C-alpha cells in the first residue's frame, strides 16, 4: 500500500468491513488523497500501522478508528421511511 498523499491530512479514518476482511483508510479533507484499501485485514492492524506512519509524518493529524462494520448482503434493498406528515399543516 502506498502512503503517498497529495497534501497534508487533518484526519485519517479507518474502517474495516468484517464480511470481506478489507480495511480502508480515508482522509479529511477528501482532496488529500484517494482512499487506500488493504486486503485481508479483518482486525484493522495493517491499516492502523499505515495510519500511524502517516500521522507521524504530519504532526497534529488524528486517527479515527478502526471502525468495524459488515456490508449489506447483495440483493437486500435499503429500507426507506415515509416522511412524517406531522406539523406540515396538510391536515
LUMKETI-884685 format. One line per 5 residues: number of its first residue (from 1); for each residue y negated, x negated, z of N, C-alpha, C, CB. Coordinates in Angstrom, 2 decimals. Atoms other than C-alpha are relative to their C-alpha. Glycine has a CB too. Example, Ala and Ser with C-alpha at 12.3 -4.5 7.8 and 13.67 -1.06 7.14 Angstrom:
LUMKETI-884685
1	1.19:-0.89:0.00:4.50:-12.30:7.80:-1.20:-0.90:0.00:-0.03:0.99:1.25 | 1.19:0.82:-0.06:1.06:-13.67:7.14:-1.09:0.77:0.73:-0.46:-0.41:-1.42
***
This chain:
LUMKETI-884685
1	1.16:-0.84:0.00:0.00:0.00:0.00:-1.23:-0.89:0.00:0.01:0.96:1.21 | 1.23:0.77:0.09:-3.37:-1.36:-0.98:-1.02:0.54:0.99:-0.57:0.05:-1.44 | 1.03:-0.40:-0.94:-6.14:-1.32:1.60:-1.39:-0.17:-0.59:0.11:-0.80:1.28 | 1.28:0.18:0.66:-8.92:-1.73:-0.98:-0.79:1.30:0.06:0.19:-0.46:-1.45 | 0.89:-1.15:-0.10:-11.83:0.62:-0.34:-1.28:-0.29:-0.78:-0.31:0.35:1.47
6	1.22:0.16:0.78:-14.97:1.23:-2.39:-1.23:-0.22:0.87:-0.20:1.21:-0.88 | 1.11:0.19:-0.92:-17.30:1.28:0.63:0.51:0.10:1.44:-1.14:1.04:-0.26 | -0.36:0.03:-1.41:-17.33:1.42:4.44:0.40:1.40:0.51:-1.18:-0.54:0.83 | -0.40:-1.29:-0.56:-15.31:4.25:6.07:-0.58:0.20:1.41:1.54:0.11:0.04 | 0.42:-0.35:-1.35:-16.64:6.05:9.16:1.21:0.44:0.83:-1.06:1.12:-0.03
11	-1.19:-0.53:-0.67:-13.32:7.74:9.99:1.21:-0.15:-0.91:-0.20:1.48:0.40 | -1.27:0.03:0.71:-9.69:7.37:9.00:0.88:1.10:0.60:0.70:-1.42:0.09 | -0.88:-1.08:-0.45:-7.38:10.39:9.20:1.42:-0.31:-0.44:-0.47:1.37:-0.55 | -1.42:0.22:0.32:-3.60:10.04:9.36:0.72:1.33:0.15:0.63:-1.10:0.93 | -0.84:-1.19:-0.09:-1.37:12.98:8.55:1.40:-0.36:-0.47:-0.59:1.17:-0.84
16	-1.40:0.28:0.32:2.41:12.94:8.41:0.70:1.33:-0.29:0.72:-0.76:1.17 | -0.79:-1.17:0.38:4.48:15.54:6.55:1.44:-0.28:0.43:-0.11:0.32:-1.55 | -1.33:0.30:-0.53:7.68:15.58:8.59:1.11:0.54:-0.90:0.16:0.59:1.39 | -1.04:-0.53:0.88:9.52:17.62:5.94:0.30:-0.96:-1.15:-0.43:1.36:-0.56 | -0.22:0.95:1.09:9.08:14.89:3.29:0.07:-1.44:0.49:-1.09:0.14:-1.03
21	0.02:1.36:-0.53:8.64:11.83:5.52:-1.13:-0.83:-0.56:1.30:-0.67:-0.27 | 1.12:0.71:0.63:5.39:10.92:3.74:-1.23:0.07:0.89:-0.31:0.60:-1.40 | 1.25:0.02:-0.75:2.23:9.83:5.54:-1.16:-0.22:-0.96:0.02:-1.09:1.09 | 1.19:0.12:0.83:-1.29:9.96:4.14:-1.16:-0.49:0.85:-0.35:1.35:-0.67 | 1.26:0.46:-0.58:-4.41:8.00:5.07:-1.11:0.58:-0.87:-0.08:-1.58:0.09
26	1.17:-0.45:0.74:-7.65:9.71:4.07:-1.24:-0.43:0.77:0.02:1.55:-0.23 | 1.19:0.63:-0.54:-11.20:8.66:4.70:-1.19:0.94:0.01:-0.33:-1.24:-0.77 | 1.28:-0.69:-0.04:-14.59:10.02:5.66:-1.07:-1.07:0.00:-0.13:0.94:1.25 | 0.20:-1.00:1.06:-16.84:10.04:3.75:1.07:-0.14:-1.09:-1.40:-0.15:-0.62 | -1.10:-0.06:0.97:-14.46:11.05:0.97:-0.16:-0.99:-1.15:0.11:1.40:-0.56
31	0.19:0.90:1.14:-16.03:8.77:-1.64:0.28:-1.47:0.34:-1.41:0.13:-0.51 | -0.35:1.37:-0.41:-14.92:5.67:0.33:1.18:-0.50:-0.81:0.33:-0.06:1.50 | -1.19:0.40:0.74:-11.57:5.61:-1.42:0.97:1.16:-0.10:0.67:-1.20:0.66 | -1.01:-1.04:0.19:-8.66:7.68:-2.61:0.98:-0.01:1.18:0.76:-0.21:-1.34 | -1.02:-0.03:-1.06:-6.07:8.86:-0.06:1.15:-0.95:-0.34:0.54:1.44:0.19
36	-1.10:0.95:0.18:-3.27:6.35:0.45:1.28:0.60:0.57:-0.32:-1.35:0.68 | -1.28:-0.58:-0.40:0.34:7.57:0.59:0.97:-1.09:0.39:0.58:0.86:-1.13 | -1.05:0.92:-0.44:3.20:5.87:2.39:1.30:0.80:0.07:-0.35:-0.66:1.38 | -1.30:-0.68:-0.01:6.78:6.98:1.68:0.83:-0.46:1.19:0.76:-0.26:-1.32 | -0.96:0.32:-1.07:9.49:7.03:4.37:-0.71:-0.47:1.28:0.98:-1.08:-0.49
41	0.77:0.32:-1.20:7.07:7.05:7.31:-0.06:1.23:0.91:-1.43:-0.48:-0.37 | -0.08:-1.23:-0.81:8.25:10.00:9.44:-0.69:-0.10:1.36:1.44:0.37:0.21 | 0.64:0.17:-1.31:6.78:8.53:12.64:-1.49:-0.29:-0.12:0.67:-1.11:0.78 | 1.40:0.35:0.21:3.43:7.54:11.12:-0.33:-1.43:0.39:-0.87:0.94:0.78 | 0.23:1.37:-0.46:3.87:3.95:12.33:-0.59:-0.90:-1.10:1.30:-0.61:0.51
46	0.52:0.82:1.09:3.25:2.37:8.90:-1.45:0.36:-0.30:0.87:0.16:-1.26 | 1.37:-0.44:0.26:0.13:4.46:8.32:-0.93:-0.44:1.13:-0.05:1.53:-0.17 | 0.82:0.41:-1.14:-1.16:3.69:11.82:-0.30:-1.49:-0.07:0.70:0.35:1.32 | 0.20:1.45:0.14:-0.68:-0.04:11.24:-1.04:-0.29:-1.09:1.34:-0.71:-0.33 | 0.96:0.19:1.08:-2.59:0.18:7.94:-1.40:0.45:0.43:0.44:0.77:-1.27
51	1.29:-0.51:-0.47:-5.35:2.26:9.57:-0.65:-0.97:0.98:0.17:1.37:0.66 | 0.54:0.97:-0.96:-5.74:-0.27:12.38:-0.54:-1.24:-0.71:1.08:-0.41:1.03 | 0.47:1.16:0.76:-6.06:-3.12:9.85:-1.34:0.31:-0.66:1.04:-0.40:-1.07 | 1.26:-0.40:0.63:-8.81:-1.21:8.01:-1.09:0.12:1.07:0.15:1.33:-0.76 | 0.97:-0.20:-1.08:-10.54:-0.26:11.27:-0.49:-1.33:0.58:0.61:0.85:1.11
56	0.39:1.32:-0.51:-10.53:-3.90:12.42:-1.03:-0.67:-0.92:1.24:-0.89:0.13 | 0.95:0.58:0.95:-12.41:-4.87:9.24:-1.36:0.69:0.03:0.56:0.08:-1.40 | 1.24:-0.79:-0.04:-15.04:-2.13:9.79:-0.24:0.49:1.43:0.08:1.20:-0.99 | 0.24:-0.40:-1.40:-16.13:-2.06:13.47:-0.75:1.33:0.06:-0.80:-1.09:0.74 | 0.60:-1.33:-0.14:-17.03:1.46:14.59:0.75:1.07:-0.76:-1.42:-0.03:-0.45
61	-0.82:-0.95:0.75:-14.57:3.08:12.19:1.09:0.53:0.93:0.63:-0.68:-1.28 | -0.96:-0.59:-0.93:-12.44:5.52:14.19:1.23:0.53:-0.74:-0.67:1.14:0.80 | -1.27:-0.48:0.54:-8.82:6.55:13.64:0.32:1.33:0.67:1.15:-1.04:0.22 | -0.37:-1.32:-0.50:-7.79:10.20:14.00:1.42:0.31:-0.44:-1.00:1.09:-0.50 | -1.39:-0.31:0.32:-4.09:10.93:14.20:0.92:-1.08:0.52:0.18:0.16:-1.49
66	-0.58:-0.83:1.04:-1.36:10.72:13.31:0.18:1.46:0.44:1.32:-0.58:-0.42 | -0.21:-1.43:-0.18:-1.21:14.49:12.98:1.24:0.38:-0.81:-1.27:0.84:-0.45 | -1.27:-0.34:0.63:2.22:15.90:12.17:0.00:1.46:-0.44:1.17:-0.27:0.96 | -0.11:-1.35:0.54:2.86:18.96:10.01:1.21:0.07:-0.92:-1.31:0.42:-0.75 | -1.09:-0.20:0.95:5.54:20.43:7.78:-0.56:0.79:-1.18:1.22:0.74:0.65
71	0.46:-0.69:1.20:4.89:21.52:4.21:0.59:1.41:-0.04:0.38:-0.78:-1.27 | -0.50:-1.36:0.18:5.23:25.19:3.39:1.16:-0.04:-0.99:-1.13:0.96:-0.51 | -1.15:0.01:0.92:8.63:25.83:1.77:-0.41:0.49:-1.39:1.13:0.88:0.54 | 0.36:-0.43:1.36:8.45:26.18:-2.03:0.30:1.48:-0.20:0.75:-0.84:-1.05 | -0.20:-1.41:0.30:8.07:29.74:-3.25:-0.55:0.93:1.07:1.45:0.26:-0.18
76	0.56:-0.85:-1.05:6.62:31.00:0.01:-1.49:0.18:-0.23:0.27:-0.61:1.42 | 1.40:-0.28:0.27:3.30:32.69:-0.51:-0.82:-0.05:1.28:-0.15:1.36:-0.68 | 0.93:0.03:-1.12:0.31:32.24:1.72:-0.37:1.44:0.37:-1.28:-0.83:-0.34 | 0.35:-1.34:-0.47:-0.41:35.31:3.85:-1.52:0.16:0.00:0.58:0.25:1.41 | 1.43:-0.30:0.02:-3.82:36.89:3.32:-0.27:1.17:0.92:-0.49:0.30:-1.44
81	0.40:-1.10:-0.87:-5.61:39.11:5.81:-1.01:0.88:-0.72:-0.59:-0.52:1.33 | 0.99:-0.92:0.56:-7.52:42.20:4.81:-1.31:-0.21:0.75:0.48:1.48:0.11 | 1.29:0.15:-0.68:-11.23:41.90:5.53:-0.24:1.16:0.97:-1.14:-0.09:-1.02 | 0.30:-1.01:-1.01:-12.39:43.77:8.60:-1.11:0.91:-0.50:-0.40:-0.66:1.34 | 1.05:-0.95:0.38:-14.41:46.93:8.00:-0.92:0.32:1.16:0.62:1.29:-0.54
86	0.84:-0.24:-1.16:-15.91:46.89:11.49:-1.40:-0.57:-0.21:0.63:-0.60:1.25 | 1.37:0.47:0.02:-19.68:46.63:11.60:-0.60:-0.16:-1.37:-0.07:-1.27:0.70 | 0.57:0.14:1.33:-20.20:46.87:7.86:-0.92:1.17:-0.36:1.12:-0.11:-1.03 | 0.84:-1.16:0.27:-21.88:50.29:8.01:0.55:0.89:-1.08:-1.37:-0.44:-0.37 | -0.63:-0.81:1.05:-19.48:51.75:5.43:0.83:1.12:0.58:0.87:-0.88:-0.90
91	-0.84:-1.00:-0.67:-18.14:54.37:7.82:-0.30:1.39:-0.43:-0.16:-0.08:1.47
***
